[in-house]
């Protein structure tokens, strides 16, 4: 009885989800047929047991011998019914497992392919947790519902209808007696659910609070210990934990009394069946075995009816999840790439921005009117305050976004004349935030070149001054990186990403504070390696420490989307403008720190 998210367009989403089952309609028809037969065999069984009981009772009352031949035939029939019921139940589960898993596999593949086609803007506007939840949790919800809900709906409906028909055939009066308790059970279930849902909702909220608190304390445990915050953190945890305990206790207790109450109402029904049935037996209107069958039917009918409430919740959760997935699948994709016949091997690395205008949102420009001319092999440094547009410029270069107005050209060719794949092959990026996947160090470096040889990988590692520390690890280049693997420092992780860029041997290199996580000595070594890498390579360097870009061929000073100053380090210092103020303030601060 946990609270579930309600879909906004139930019918529309359900029909769209059912279309995914259409290619396997034959299997689903067989599953339905098997479910019907399996359920019907179980429905008939109490009647046959009742006939056996009536035969024994009538023989005893008449003082005649028990008709073991008749009872034996009934037992054989029951044996076959139970056997066939089990076989068809197995077949429906076996086939439905294949149907649901293949359907979910196709849906998961469609979601994965969709994520690959979505523009970077989608990832910028949605949290990674939300995207992950859609790709994993929501698909799991649908999988569970397809596996269980479809067959349970069929068996529950057939069971209820079949039992009611069998009861009406035996005795309409006893049927009315049994069905009198059903609405009463429904009222009790609805009333208790309405109360428990409030506490379940509060329980979920407090569970989210305690998960968030634990995640914060674990991810920031160094800061917690450094500031002596342990006792306060425990106090906060205890307070949230107490609230979670109270909400959970109330939710579980209130929902827990539902079954005893429903069972109590069901027992009242048994008593009424026994009393009325006994009177009918005495009057000769009903056989005693039929009363026994009624007792079994009254037990059987309560199970599928309670199941249907759980199935309704399950289906509602699945449709809500499907709605979220379909919303993802309906997101606008990147415009399809045009086929390009340009030979990128023969194209150099000169880049020109011609009156480029761009904004992530309409009417909110980030870059106003940018014109730059970068010659092949030049090193261009980009500096400026936060929000100046430095990262946006890189996003445009990589064609993560397309310009609103103007053009970006590589060797005279518009960026739009290349396919996105061609553009990104010409670039290599080293970002401040390192990204390494779960695999060996060798695989992570080779990510920059799929067919790289062992010698090339080692040469790239040496160029990034990573070879020495890699060889000190237990498995060297075969050392696994991941949650349970060796723990590398942030600086060492950065060295691996630099080795990856060196191996890619790009025409154009983008460095975003690439040496911010390494010590001064390592930074000097990397700068030397970068100097070799940058020879003949056009480089864009985003830097906050201005001392690292003094040798750049061109420094662009950006502020609020405009290039307000440009030139070499010496030229900009002579201008005594924004760059000079920024450089002098950093120089003075470093001098104070060193003193």
Secondary structure, 3 states (H helix, E strand, C coil): CCCCCCCCCHHHHHHHHHHCCHHHHHHHHHHHHHHHHHHHHHHHHHHHHHHHHHHHHHHHHHCCCCCHHHHHHHHHHHHHHHHHHHHHHHHHHHHHHHHHHHHHHHHHHHHHHHHHHECHHHHHHCCHHHHHHHHHHHHHHHHHHHHHHHHHHHHHHHHHHHHHHHHHHHCHHHHHHHHHHHHHHHHHHHHHHHHHHHHHHHHHHHHHHHHHHHHHHHHCHHHHHHCCCHHHHHHHHHHHHHHHHHHHHHHHHHHHHHHHHHHHHHHHHHHHHHHHHHHHHHHCCCCHHHHHHHHHHHHHHHHHHHHHHHHHHHHHHHHHHHHHHHHHHCCCECCCCCCCCCCHHHCCCCEEEEEEEECCECCECCEEEEEEEECCCCEEEEEECCCCCHHHHHHHHCCCCCCCEEEEEECCEEHHHCCHHHHHHCEEEECCCCCCCCEEHHHHHHCCCCCCCHHHHHHHHHHCCCHHHHHCCCCHHHCEECCCCCCCCHHHHHHHHHHHHHHHCCCEEEEECCCCCCCHHHHHHHHHHHHHHHCCCEEEEECCCHHHHCCCCEEEEEECCEEEEEECHHHHHHHCCHHHHHHHHHHHHHHHHHC
